[in-house]
Amino acid sequence: MTHTGAPLVEMRDISIAFGGIKAVDHVTVNLYPGEVVGLLGHNGAGKSTLIKCLSGAYQADSGQIFINGQPVAINNPRDARAQNIETIYQTLALADNLNASANLFLGREIVTRHGMLDESAMEAETRKIMGRLNPNFRKFNVPVSALSGGQRQSVAIARAVYFNARILIMDEPTAALGPHETQMVAELIQELKRQGLGIFLIEHDIHNVMKLCDRASVMKNGQLVGTVNVNEVTDDDILGMIILGKKPARAA
């Protein structure tokens, strides 16, 4: 895959250590608009730590983050949000007792000029964004606890996109979902790509990476094994990168 112009995100030469142990050791990865980059590796490989430096949960000890070619400082999640970076964790961080629109605007509610919650405006906006992302979504007035896993993902993604996310971090978005729900999430990701968002996908399932991602960056023991174009490698190639820490010869 050939890209032109500056990446949407570049994490350059990032290092971070805890108690003298390097969790991330001089790692460089990037992401372009309309692209999904999978981050893979065993537990403890460093992929989650790396991406938490982008989400603002951690601060790197060294290295630099660039957004649209410009260096930025991301010291906390508020800084990340200011750069239009949103994270969708595995837990989704949804309030189960609230409906879709209340979750979408949780903490950022629309109020009337009298200071009252404008529930009709929030529902209208929720229907609008869902119409873009998941036109089959119909359950606007039930608690999200009553939604399926894929529908809950839709709400979490809609919340991020509504508030102008351009860079999305997704943590195993299809974990514990059945085939139909997994396909729903795959279609959501394709729609986000069409809208020009860049997505970092933290993933353990190689099959999902092959299906959903354009490129895959594999980490082992805190270091980057390599980044490959998914359409140029096989499942076994990526498995070899994870287990052996070696980039396939054809992708070198």
C-alpha positions in Angstrom: 0.0 0.0 0.0 1.4 3.3 -1.1 0.6 6.5 0.9 1.2 10.1 0.0 1.2 13.1 2.3 1.7 13.2 6.1 0.3 10.4 8.2 -2.8 11.2 10.3 -0.8 9.9 13.2 2.9 9.0 13.6 4.2 7.7 16.9 8.0 8.0 16.4 10.6 6.3 18.5 8.3 5.8 21.5 9.8 4.3 24.7 8.3 3.8 28.1 9.6 1.9 31.1 8.0 0.7 34.4 10.3 -0.1 37.2 13.3 -0.3 34.9 11.6 -2.7 32.5 11.1 -1.3 29.0 7.4 -1.9 28.1 7.9 -0.1 24.8 11.4 0.2 23.3 11.9 2.7 20.5 8.8 1.8 18.5 7.6 3.7 15.5 4.1 3.2 13.9 1.9 5.4 11.8 -1.7 5.6 10.5 -3.2 7.2 7.5 -6.8 8.5 6.9 -9.2 5.8 5.9 -6.9 3.1 7.1 -7.1 0.4 9.8 -3.8 -0.7 11.4 -3.9 -3.8 13.6 -1.6 -3.9 16.6 -0.8 -7.5 17.6 1.4 -9.4 20.0 1.2 -11.6 23.0 0.0 -10.3 26.3 2.8 -8.1 27.6 4.2 -7.4 24.1 3.7 -3.7 24.6 0.9 -2.9 22.2 -1.6 -1.7 24.8 1.1 0.4 26.5 2.1 1.9 23.2 -1.4 2.9 22.3 -2.1 4.3 25.8 0.6 6.9 25.1 -1.6 8.0 22.2 -4.8 8.0 24.3 -3.2 10.0 27.0 -3.4 7.2 29.7 0.4 7.1 29.8 3.1 9.5 29.0 6.1 8.2 27.0 9.6 8.6 28.5 10.9 9.5 25.1 9.8 9.8 21.5 7.4 12.1 19.7 3.8 12.0 18.5 2.8 13.8 15.3 -0.8 14.5 14.2 -1.1 15.5 10.6 2.6 16.0 10.5 2.7 18.4 13.5 4.3 17.5 16.8 1.8 17.4 19.7 2.0 16.9 23.4 -0.5 14.3 24.8 -0.2 14.3 28.6 -3.7 13.1 29.4 -6.9 11.9 27.8 -8.2 15.5 27.5 -5.1 16.3 25.3 -5.9 13.3 23.2 -9.5 14.3 22.8 -8.4 17.8 21.8 -6.5 16.1 18.9 -9.7 14.3 17.9 -8.5 11.0 19.3 -11.1 8.8 20.9 -10.7 5.4 22.5 -13.3 2.6 22.5 -12.3 0.2 25.2 -13.5 -3.4 25.4 -15.8 -2.5 28.3 -17.3 0.2 26.0 -17.8 2.5 29.0 -21.6 2.6 28.5 -24.1 3.3 31.3 -26.3 0.2 31.1 -29.4 1.9 32.6 -29.5 4.7 30.0 -30.6 4.6 26.4 -28.5 5.3 23.3 -28.9 9.1 23.2 -28.3 9.5 26.9 -25.1 7.4 26.5 -24.0 9.3 23.4 -24.3 12.7 25.2 -23.2 11.4 28.7 -21.2 14.3 30.2 -21.8 16.5 27.2 -25.6 16.8 27.3 -27.6 19.2 25.2 -29.6 21.6 27.4 -32.4 24.1 26.7 -31.9 27.8 27.3 -33.7 27.2 30.6 -31.0 24.7 31.6 -33.1 21.6 31.2 -32.0 18.4 29.4 -33.1 18.7 25.8 -33.9 15.0 25.3 -35.7 15.4 22.0 -32.7 17.2 20.5 -30.3 14.5 21.8 -32.5 11.8 20.3 -32.7 13.6 17.0 -28.9 13.9 16.8 -28.5 10.2 17.8 -30.9 9.1 15.1 -28.9 11.3 12.6 -25.5 9.8 13.5 -26.9 6.3 13.6 -28.4 6.8 10.2 -24.9 7.3 8.9 -23.2 4.5 10.8 -25.9 1.8 11.3 -29.1 2.5 9.5 -30.7 -0.7 10.9 -30.4 0.5 14.5 -33.9 0.9 15.9 -33.7 0.6 19.6 -33.4 4.2 20.6 -35.6 4.2 23.7 -34.4 1.1 25.6 -31.5 0.9 28.1 -28.3 -0.2 26.4 -28.3 -3.2 28.7 -31.0 -4.6 26.4 -28.9 -4.2 23.3 -26.8 -6.8 21.6 -23.0 -6.6 21.6 -22.9 -5.3 18.1 -25.5 -2.7 18.8 -23.6 -1.6 21.9 -20.5 -1.2 19.8 -22.6 1.0 17.5 -23.5 3.3 20.3 -19.9 3.6 21.5 -18.6 4.3 18.0 -21.4 6.8 17.3 -20.4 8.7 20.5 -16.8 8.9 19.3 -17.7 10.0 15.7 -20.4 12.5 16.8 -17.8 14.4 18.8 -15.5 14.6 15.7 -13.1 11.7 16.2 -10.6 11.5 13.4 -8.4 8.9 15.0 -10.1 5.9 16.7 -8.5 3.4 19.0 -10.5 0.2 19.2 -9.7 -2.6 21.7 -10.7 -6.0 20.4 -14.1 -4.7 19.2 -15.4 -8.2 18.2 -14.3 -10.0 21.4 -17.1 -12.3 22.6 -19.4 -11.5 19.7 -21.1 -14.1 17.5 -20.6 -14.2 13.7 -23.6 -11.9 12.9 -22.5 -9.3 15.5 -18.9 -9.5 14.3 -20.1 -8.8 10.7 -22.0 -5.8 12.0 -18.9 -4.4 13.6 -16.9 -5.1 10.4 -19.4 -3.1 8.4 -19.2 -0.2 10.9 -15.4 -0.2 10.5 -15.7 -0.1 6.7 -18.1 2.9 7.0 -15.7 4.7 9.3 -12.9 4.1 6.7 -15.1 5.5 4.0 -15.6 8.6 6.1 -11.8 9.0 6.3 -11.2 8.0 9.9 -8.0 6.3 10.9 -8.3 3.3 13.2 -5.8 1.6 15.4 -7.2 -1.9 16.2 -5.7 -3.7 19.2 -6.4 -7.4 18.4 -5.5 -10.9 19.3 -7.4 -12.7 16.6 -5.3 -13.0 13.4 -8.4 -13.8 11.3 -10.0 -10.5 12.3 -6.8 -8.6 11.5 -6.7 -10.2 8.0 -10.4 -9.3 7.5 -10.5 -5.8 9.0 -7.0 -4.3 8.7 -5.0 -2.7 5.9 -1.7 -3.1 7.7 -0.6 -5.0 10.8 2.1 -3.9 13.3 3.4 -6.7 15.4 5.2 -6.2 18.8 7.2 -8.6 20.9 8.9 -7.9 24.2 8.3 -4.2 23.9 9.8 -3.9 20.4 8.3 -3.6 17.0 8.9 -6.8 14.9 7.6 -5.0 11.8 4.6 -3.6 10.0 3.2 -5.5 6.9 0.5 -4.9 4.4 -2.1 -7.5 5.2 -2.8 -8.3 1.5 0.9 -9.3 1.1 1.1 -11.8 3.9 -0.6 -14.9 5.2 -2.0 -15.8 8.6 1.0 -17.9 9.2 3.4 -15.0 8.3 1.8 -12.9 11.0 1.7 -15.8 13.5 5.4 -16.2 12.9 6.0 -12.5 13.6 4.1 -12.9 16.9 5.8 -16.1 18.0 9.2 -16.0 16.5 9.7 -12.2 16.3 10.7 -12.4 12.7 9.3 -10.4 9.7 8.5 -12.6 6.7 11.1 -12.4 3.9 8.6 -11.3 1.3 7.6 -8.3 3.4 11.1 -7.3 4.4 
